[in-house]
Amino acid sequence: MKATQLYNNMIAFGCRPTVVTFGTLINGLCQTGNTSAALKLLEQMVKGNGEIRVICRPNIVSYTSVINGLCKDGLIDKANELFSEMKSMGINPNVVSYTSLIHGFCCWGKWEEAKDLIVEMVDQHVQPDVMTFSVIIDELCKNDKIDKANELLKLMIKRGVNPDTVTYNTLIDGLCLANKIDDARKLFVSLTNNGCRHDVFSYNVMINGYYKKQNINEAMSLYREMVSKGVVSNVITYNTLLSGLLRAGNIGHAKELLSKMRRKNVMPDEYTYNILIDGLSKNGCITKAIKILRTLKKVIESYSCLLDGLCKTGTLELAMKLFHKLSKEGLEPNVVTYTIMINGLCKDGKLEEANGLLTNMEDMGCAPNASIFSLSRANKKLTRCVKEVGNIIPISKDSTSGHSRIPSDVRELGVKTFFWKGFDSWTAQYVKGIKGLHASG
């Protein structure tokens, strides 16, 4: 790193860097993920580097940058230790340093420590701001602690801290994921009553909530509302609605929406095409689905979507032919592909062939997961097959609970796997982005 080299040259020539120089370099190292180097630099400020005893006294910015970096790296104990060291040097934490450590505690499930730090923060007359509350609400929602998140929102308002759109979006998303769509809608409505404005994320999480409840009419109503209010839809909005319309068998409406999407210069992405392949094939439009597939780059996800549609529309024989041609297309089936085919074979009563695919999974080094075991519960013969393969292939386990763990990319079969992959974490990324702006400001 050129900045580090420049620093070393300064020391070599006897120049004493200022706290601003250190702060800039430390922040840069943390931003690029080199927290260990930033920590060493902070230690040099305090203890010297052998040539200079004490180079300069660190300030709140230097400490906060490293604390935040350590939290992101999961080194919470070290971050807490540094936080205590900072206070022992007479440097009082500010709202950003408190929020960074609180967020770190929450990310790693240290709720009591986070709570104690909030109490300390208030006792020290450091007023928690909207970001402090938002990051905690986000973590509570992600850990299914919706009631506590609601309580925190009320406490936030009681203390005179006005929630912003990010805060509301976070909690609305949590309520939707907890299947509390009515509560989410009430909060969605109250957002404007409290001086905030809906953005595309507000609408996306509500539309997603109604999609999961299979209420496409309400989802479309929200879409029309956002258009009338001038809120610009993005590809996630259209992907959700297209998936819902196709699942409901509304191919004509889906076609109209796709045309509207293009007219508004929102370009379809890989998930859009997977949704179309999945939806068309499940509605019996196999030829159209294959036509779309042939226009795309060959990836196993798209083929898996088509296979899922073929299996679920009673065209298992065609699905098997396509499955056996994957290698000729330069593709290897993954755990999702195998799960789709095994599920199709089981439903068609072809248990011996299902057993054969399980063995084939072993030969390909593809371990069965909890999805396969869920399928096995439906049929005793398959259960025996799964147990036989399970004795040979290591099954993915959750190191904390000991239970079979479903990887994030196989929680649902077919299009939903590939479409929602990455989207469910939008809140964390959104809050993280806003937090970055907050910290830099």
C-alpha positions as CSV (number, residue, x, y, z in Angstrom):
1,M,0.0,0.0,0.0
2,K,1.5,3.3,-1.1
3,A,0.2,5.2,1.9
4,T,1.9,2.8,4.3
5,Q,5.2,3.1,2.3
6,L,4.9,6.9,2.5
7,Y,4.4,6.6,6.3
8,N,7.5,4.4,6.7
9,N,9.5,7.0,4.6
10,M,8.4,9.8,7.0
11,I,9.6,7.9,10.0
12,A,12.9,7.0,8.3
13,F,13.5,10.7,7.6
14,G,12.7,11.6,11.2
15,C,9.4,13.3,10.3
16,R,6.8,13.0,13.1
17,P,3.3,12.1,11.6
18,T,0.4,14.0,13.0
19,V,-2.8,12.5,14.4
20,V,-4.5,13.4,11.1
21,T,-1.9,11.4,9.2
22,F,-2.4,8.4,11.4
23,G,-6.2,8.8,11.3
24,T,-6.2,8.8,7.5
25,L,-3.9,5.8,7.2
26,I,-5.7,3.8,9.9
27,N,-9.1,4.5,8.3
28,G,-7.8,3.5,4.9
29,L,-6.4,0.2,6.2
30,C,-9.7,-0.6,7.9
31,Q,-11.7,0.2,4.8
32,T,-9.6,-2.2,2.8
33,G,-10.0,-5.0,5.3
34,N,-6.5,-4.7,6.7
35,T,-7.5,-4.3,10.3
36,S,-4.5,-6.1,11.8
37,A,-2.2,-3.5,10.2
38,A,-4.4,-0.7,11.4
39,L,-4.2,-2.1,15.0
40,K,-0.4,-2.2,14.8
41,L,-0.3,1.4,13.7
42,L,-2.6,2.4,16.5
43,E,-0.3,0.6,19.0
44,Q,2.7,2.5,17.5
45,M,0.9,5.8,18.2
46,V,0.7,4.9,21.8
47,K,3.8,2.9,22.5
48,G,6.2,4.1,19.7
49,N,8.0,2.1,17.1
50,G,11.4,1.8,18.7
51,E,12.8,4.9,17.0
52,I,10.2,7.3,18.5
53,R,8.8,6.5,21.9
54,V,5.4,8.1,21.6
55,I,4.7,9.4,18.2
56,C,1.4,11.1,18.9
57,R,-1.7,10.7,21.1
58,P,-4.5,8.8,19.3
59,N,-7.9,10.5,19.1
60,I,-11.5,9.2,19.0
61,V,-11.4,8.8,15.2
62,S,-8.3,6.5,15.3
63,Y,-9.8,4.3,17.9
64,T,-13.3,4.2,16.4
65,S,-11.9,3.2,13.0
66,V,-10.1,0.2,14.5
67,I,-13.0,-0.8,16.8
68,N,-15.3,-0.8,13.8
69,G,-12.9,-2.9,11.7
70,L,-12.4,-5.4,14.5
71,C,-16.2,-5.8,14.9
72,K,-16.5,-6.4,11.2
73,D,-13.8,-9.1,11.4
74,G,-15.7,-10.8,14.3
75,L,-13.0,-9.9,16.9
76,I,-15.5,-8.5,19.4
77,D,-13.5,-9.2,22.5
78,K,-10.5,-7.3,21.1
79,A,-12.8,-4.5,20.0
80,N,-14.2,-4.3,23.5
81,E,-10.7,-4.4,25.0
82,L,-9.7,-1.5,22.8
83,F,-12.9,0.4,23.7
84,S,-11.9,0.1,27.4
85,E,-8.3,1.2,26.6
86,M,-9.6,4.3,24.9
87,K,-11.7,5.3,27.9
88,S,-8.7,4.6,30.2
89,M,-6.7,7.2,28.2
90,G,-9.4,9.8,28.9
91,I,-10.8,9.6,25.4
92,N,-14.6,9.7,25.7
93,P,-16.5,7.5,23.3
94,N,-18.9,9.3,20.9
95,V,-22.2,8.1,19.3
96,V,-20.3,6.5,16.4
97,S,-17.9,4.5,18.6
98,Y,-20.7,3.3,20.9
99,T,-22.8,2.3,17.8
100,S,-20.0,0.4,16.2
101,L,-19.4,-1.7,19.3
102,I,-23.1,-2.2,20.0
103,H,-23.6,-3.4,16.4
104,G,-20.7,-5.8,16.8
105,F,-22.2,-7.2,20.0
106,C,-25.6,-7.6,18.3
107,C,-24.1,-9.3,15.2
108,W,-22.6,-12.0,17.4
109,G,-25.7,-12.5,19.6
110,K,-24.2,-10.7,22.7
111,W,-27.5,-9.0,23.5
112,E,-26.8,-8.4,27.2
113,E,-23.5,-6.7,26.4
114,A,-25.2,-4.6,23.8
115,K,-28.0,-3.6,26.3
116,D,-25.4,-2.8,29.0
117,L,-23.5,-0.6,26.5
118,I,-26.7,1.3,25.6
119,V,-27.3,2.0,29.3
120,E,-23.7,3.2,29.7
121,M,-24.1,5.4,26.7
122,V,-27.2,7.1,28.2
123,D,-25.5,7.4,31.6
124,Q,-22.6,9.1,29.9
125,H,-25.0,11.6,28.3
126,V,-24.2,10.3,24.8
127,Q,-27.6,10.4,23.1
128,P,-28.2,7.3,20.9
129,D,-29.1,8.5,17.4
130,V,-31.3,7.0,14.7
131,M,-28.4,4.8,13.4
132,T,-27.7,3.4,16.9
133,F,-31.3,2.2,17.1
134,S,-31.5,1.1,13.4
135,V,-28.5,-1.3,13.6
136,I,-29.9,-2.9,16.7
137,I,-33.4,-3.2,15.3
138,D,-31.9,-4.8,12.2
139,E,-30.0,-7.4,14.2
140,L,-33.1,-8.2,16.4
141,C,-35.2,-8.7,13.3
142,K,-32.6,-11.0,11.7
143,N,-32.6,-13.1,14.9
144,D,-36.4,-13.4,15.0
145,K,-36.7,-11.0,18.0
146,I,-39.5,-9.0,16.4
147,D,-41.2,-8.1,19.7
148,K,-38.0,-6.7,21.1
149,A,-37.4,-4.7,17.9
150,N,-40.9,-3.2,18.3
151,E,-40.2,-2.3,21.9
152,L,-37.0,-0.6,20.8
153,L,-38.8,1.4,18.2
154,K,-41.2,2.7,20.9
155,L,-38.3,3.5,23.2
156,M,-36.6,5.3,20.4
157,I,-39.6,7.5,19.8
158,K,-40.0,8.0,23.6
159,R,-36.5,9.3,23.9
160,G,-37.1,11.8,21.1
161,V,-35.1,10.1,18.4
162,N,-37.2,10.1,15.3
163,P,-37.0,6.9,13.2
164,D,-36.1,7.4,9.6
165,T,-37.2,5.4,6.5
166,V,-34.3,2.9,7.0
167,T,-35.5,2.1,10.5
168,Y,-39.0,1.6,9.4
169,N,-38.0,-0.5,6.4
170,T,-35.9,-2.7,8.6
171,L,-38.7,-3.5,11.0
172,I,-41.3,-3.8,8.2
173,D,-39.0,-6.4,6.5
174,G,-38.7,-8.2,9.8
175,L,-42.4,-8.4,10.3
176,C,-42.9,-9.7,6.8
177,L,-40.3,-12.4,7.3
178,A,-42.1,-13.3,10.6
179,N,-45.3,-13.7,8.6
180,K,-46.9,-10.7,10.3
181,I,-48.1,-9.0,7.2
182,D,-50.9,-7.1,8.8
183,D,-48.6,-5.6,11.4
184,A,-46.1,-4.8,8.6
185,R,-48.8,-3.0,6.6
186,K,-49.9,-0.9,9.7
187,L,-46.2,0.1,10.2
188,F,-45.9,0.8,6.5
189,V,-48.9,3.2,6.6
190,S,-47.7,4.9,9.8
191,L,-44.3,5.7,8.2
192,T,-45.7,8.7,6.4
193,N,-47.7,9.8,9.5
194,N,-44.3,10.1,11.3
195,G,-42.7,12.4,8.8
196,C,-40.9,9.8,6.6
197,R,-41.4,9.0,3.0
198,H,-41.7,5.5,1.4
199,D,-38.9,4.6,-0.9
200,V,-38.4,1.7,-3.3
201,F,-37.2,-0.5,-0.5
202,S,-40.3,0.2,1.6
203,Y,-42.5,-1.0,-1.3
204,N,-40.3,-3.9,-2.2
205,V,-40.4,-5.5,1.3
206,M,-44.2,-5.1,1.4
207,I,-44.6,-6.5,-2.1
208,N,-42.3,-9.4,-1.2
209,G,-44.4,-9.9,2.0
210,Y,-47.6,-10.2,0.0
211,Y,-45.9,-12.4,-2.6
212,K,-45.0,-14.9,0.1
213,K,-48.6,-14.8,1.3
214,Q,-49.6,-15.5,-2.3
215,N,-51.6,-12.3,-2.4
216,I,-50.6,-11.1,-5.8
217,N,-53.6,-8.7,-6.1
218,E,-52.4,-6.7,-3.0
219,A,-48.8,-6.8,-4.3
220,M,-50.0,-5.4,-7.7
221,S,-52.1,-2.7,-5.8
222,L,-48.9,-1.6,-4.0
223,Y,-47.1,-1.5,-7.3
224,R,-49.7,0.8,-8.8
225,E,-49.6,3.0,-5.7
226,M,-45.8,3.4,-5.9
227,V,-46.1,4.3,-9.6
228,S,-48.7,6.9,-8.8
229,K,-46.5,8.4,-6.1
230,G,-43.5,8.7,-8.4
231,V,-41.4,6.0,-6.6
232,V,-39.3,4.4,-9.2
233,S,-39.4,0.6,-9.4
234,N,-36.3,-1.5,-9.7
235,V,-35.5,-5.0,-11.0
236,I,-36.3,-6.5,-7.6
237,T,-39.8,-5.0,-7.7
238,Y,-40.5,-6.5,-11.2
239,N,-38.9,-9.8,-10.4
240,T,-41.2,-10.2,-7.3
241,L,-44.3,-9.3,-9.2
242,L,-43.5,-11.5,-12.2
243,S,-42.9,-14.4,-10.0
244,G,-46.2,-13.9,-8.2
245,L,-48.2,-13.4,-11.5
246,L,-46.7,-16.6,-13.0
247,R,-47.3,-18.6,-9.9
248,A,-50.9,-17.5,-10.0
249,G,-51.1,-18.5,-13.7
250,N,-51.5,-15.0,-15.0
251,I,-49.2,-15.4,-18.0
252,G,-50.8,-12.5,-19.9
253,H,-50.4,-10.0,-17.1
254,A,-46.8,-11.2,-16.6
255,K,-46.1,-10.6,-20.3
256,E,-47.6,-7.0,-20.0
257,L,-45.5,-6.3,-16.9
258,L,-42.3,-7.5,-18.6
259,S,-43.0,-5.1,-21.5
260,K,-43.6,-2.3,-19.1
261,M,-40.4,-3.1,-17.3
262,R,-38.4,-2.8,-20.5
263,R,-40.3,0.4,-21.5
264,K,-39.2,2.0,-18.2
265,N,-35.5,1.0,-19.0
266,V,-35.3,-1.5,-16.1
267,M,-33.2,-4.3,-17.7
268,P,-34.0,-7.9,-16.8
269,D,-31.3,-9.8,-14.9
270,E,-30.4,-13.5,-14.6
271,Y,-33.1,-13.9,-11.9
272,T,-35.7,-12.4,-14.2
273,Y,-35.0,-15.0,-16.8
274,N,-35.0,-17.8,-14.3
275,I,-38.4,-16.6,-13.0
276,L,-39.7,-16.7,-16.6
277,I,-38.3,-20.1,-17.3
278,D,-39.7,-21.5,-14.0
279,G,-43.1,-19.8,-14.4
280,L,-43.7,-20.6,-18.0
281,S,-42.6,-24.3,-17.6
282,K,-44.9,-24.7,-14.6
283,N,-47.8,-23.3,-16.6
284,G,-47.2,-25.8,-19.4
285,C,-45.5,-23.3,-21.8
286,I,-42.5,-25.6,-22.2
287,T,-41.6,-24.4,-25.7
288,K,-41.5,-20.8,-24.6
289,A,-39.4,-21.6,-21.5
290,I,-36.9,-23.6,-23.7
291,K,-36.7,-20.7,-26.2
292,I,-35.7,-18.3,-23.4
293,L,-33.2,-20.8,-22.0
294,R,-31.5,-21.0,-25.4
295,T,-30.9,-17.3,-25.5
296,L,-29.0,-17.3,-22.1
297,K,-25.5,-18.2,-21.0
298,K,-25.4,-21.8,-20.0
299,V,-25.6,-22.0,-16.2
300,I,-26.9,-24.8,-14.0
301,E,-29.4,-22.5,-12.2
302,S,-31.4,-21.8,-15.3
303,Y,-31.5,-25.5,-16.3
304,S,-32.5,-26.4,-12.8
305,C,-35.5,-24.0,-13.1
306,L,-36.6,-25.7,-16.3
307,L,-36.1,-29.1,-14.7
308,D,-38.2,-28.1,-11.7
309,G,-41.0,-26.9,-14.1
310,L,-40.9,-30.1,-16.1
311,C,-41.1,-32.3,-13.0
312,K,-44.0,-30.4,-11.6
313,T,-46.1,-30.5,-14.8
314,G,-45.9,-34.3,-15.2
315,T,-43.2,-34.3,-17.9
316,L,-40.7,-36.3,-15.9
317,E,-39.5,-38.2,-18.9
318,L,-38.5,-35.0,-20.7
319,A,-36.9,-33.8,-17.5
320,M,-34.8,-36.9,-17.2
321,K,-33.6,-36.6,-20.8
322,L,-32.6,-33.0,-20.2
323,F,-30.9,-34.0,-16.9
324,H,-28.8,-36.6,-18.6
325,K,-27.8,-34.1,-21.3
326,L,-26.3,-31.6,-18.8
327,S,-22.8,-33.0,-19.1
328,K,-23.0,-32.5,-22.9
329,E,-23.9,-28.9,-22.3
330,G,-20.8,-28.5,-20.1
331,L,-22.8,-28.4,-16.9
332,E,-22.6,-30.3,-13.6
333,P,-25.8,-30.8,-11.5
334,N,-25.6,-29.3,-8.0
335,V,-27.5,-30.2,-4.8
336,V,-30.5,-28.1,-6.0
337,T,-30.6,-30.0,-9.3
338,Y,-30.4,-33.3,-7.7
339,T,-33.1,-32.4,-5.1
340,I,-35.4,-31.3,-7.9
341,M,-35.0,-34.6,-9.8
342,I,-35.2,-36.8,-6.7
343,N,-38.4,-35.0,-5.7
344,G,-39.8,-35.6,-9.2
345,L,-38.9,-39.3,-9.2
346,C,-40.4,-39.8,-5.7
347,K,-43.7,-38.2,-6.7
348,D,-43.8,-40.4,-9.7
349,G,-43.2,-43.5,-7.6
350,K,-39.8,-44.2,-9.2
351,L,-37.9,-44.9,-5.9
352,E,-35.2,-47.1,-7.4
353,E,-34.2,-44.3,-9.8
354,A,-34.3,-41.9,-6.9
355,N,-31.9,-44.2,-5.1
356,G,-29.7,-44.3,-8.2
357,L,-29.5,-40.5,-8.2
358,L,-28.5,-40.5,-4.5
359,T,-25.7,-42.9,-5.4
360,N,-24.8,-40.7,-8.3
361,M,-24.6,-37.7,-6.0
362,E,-22.0,-39.6,-3.9
363,D,-20.0,-40.5,-7.0
364,M,-20.0,-36.8,-8.0
365,G,-18.9,-35.7,-4.5
366,C,-22.2,-33.8,-4.0
367,A,-23.4,-34.3,-0.4
368,P,-27.1,-34.6,0.3
369,N,-28.4,-32.0,2.6
370,A,-31.4,-31.4,4.9
371,S,-33.7,-30.9,1.8
372,I,-33.0,-34.4,0.7
373,F,-33.7,-35.7,4.2
374,S,-37.0,-33.7,4.2
375,L,-38.0,-35.5,1.0
376,S,-37.1,-38.9,2.6
377,R,-39.7,-38.4,5.3
378,A,-42.4,-38.8,2.7
379,N,-41.4,-42.3,1.8
380,K,-40.0,-45.1,3.9
381,K,-38.1,-46.7,1.0
382,L,-36.4,-43.5,0.2
383,T,-35.6,-43.0,3.8
384,R,-33.6,-46.2,3.8
385,C,-31.9,-45.1,0.6
386,V,-31.0,-41.7,2.1
387,K,-29.7,-43.4,5.3
388,E,-27.4,-45.7,3.2
389,V,-25.9,-42.7,1.3
390,G,-25.8,-40.7,4.5
391,N,-23.5,-43.3,6.0
392,I,-21.0,-42.7,3.2
393,I,-21.3,-39.0,2.6
394,P,-20.8,-36.4,5.3
395,I,-23.9,-34.3,5.8
396,S,-23.6,-30.6,6.4
397,K,-24.2,-29.9,10.1
398,D,-24.7,-26.8,12.1
399,S,-21.7,-26.7,14.5
400,T,-23.7,-25.0,17.2
401,S,-26.9,-27.1,17.2
402,G,-25.7,-30.4,15.6
403,H,-28.7,-30.3,13.3
404,S,-28.5,-30.7,9.5
405,R,-28.1,-27.3,8.0
406,I,-29.7,-26.2,4.8
407,P,-27.3,-24.0,2.9
408,S,-28.7,-20.6,1.9
409,D,-28.7,-21.5,-1.8
410,V,-31.0,-24.5,-1.3
411,R,-33.7,-23.3,1.1
412,E,-36.2,-23.4,-1.7
413,L,-36.3,-25.3,-5.0
414,G,-36.3,-23.9,-8.4
415,V,-36.6,-20.2,-9.3
416,K,-37.1,-19.0,-5.7
417,T,-33.7,-20.3,-4.7
418,F,-31.9,-18.2,-7.4
419,F,-34.2,-15.2,-7.3
420,W,-34.2,-14.6,-3.6
421,K,-30.5,-15.5,-3.2
422,G,-29.0,-12.2,-1.9
423,F,-32.2,-10.3,-1.8
424,D,-33.3,-11.3,1.7
425,S,-30.2,-9.5,3.1
426,W,-31.0,-6.2,1.5
427,T,-31.7,-4.6,4.8
428,A,-28.3,-5.4,6.2
429,Q,-26.6,-4.0,3.1
430,Y,-28.8,-0.9,3.2
431,V,-28.2,-0.2,6.8
432,K,-24.5,-0.9,6.4
433,G,-24.3,1.6,3.5
434,I,-26.1,4.3,5.5
435,K,-23.9,3.5,8.5
436,G,-20.8,4.1,6.3
437,L,-22.1,7.5,5.3
438,H,-22.9,8.3,8.9
439,A,-19.5,7.3,10.1
440,S,-17.7,9.3,7.4
441,G,-19.8,12.3,8.1
